[in-house]
Amino acid sequence: MRDEQFDVPVTIESGRIGRSFYVTRTVQAASLLVDKWPDEMRGPKYRAALKAMMDAMEQRRAVGSARRAFTAAAKEANLFVREGRH
């Protein structure tokens, strides 16, 4: 599996997670999805983002597409703050 850099970083934040995360890479996003995502927020967009991230790391999907799926999951879970540089 390859760790690919996002073309546009994504910042997520939640009191539930306990801090802000500046997400710039596929492995980082996958780790957040697996290890830090609130259980009650693991809806359809979460599952799509997890699959998209795995596909991107296995070079079966474009990294930008996986980032957009991650952003959609963060929005669904009310964790999304912004895209782009600080």
Steps between C-alpha positions, in 0.01 A plus 500: 500500500615848419460811710395774259484874569171687461498783247297708749529440878187445710463624859255319726413578859275369768473515874421131482833426332658754730705708258549628146668290234669647192467206259742495208555132412304182428649295785424780746138522379457120513642492853256768615210314342595171665635614837347839586163525325207500745312169477161670478624706201595202281228542239488435126746777413742371763493154341545652153795708624669201659467299179618798292807546721593131475449510123721809470777339703480196271506729195152397385353848550620857459621668818283807436191282483592336831556842660156614385347183650683570829370860500144376437530257794630778725207722400254215564651455849508877570880486527587707194665837550663598169698401196822668397804641672469675839 
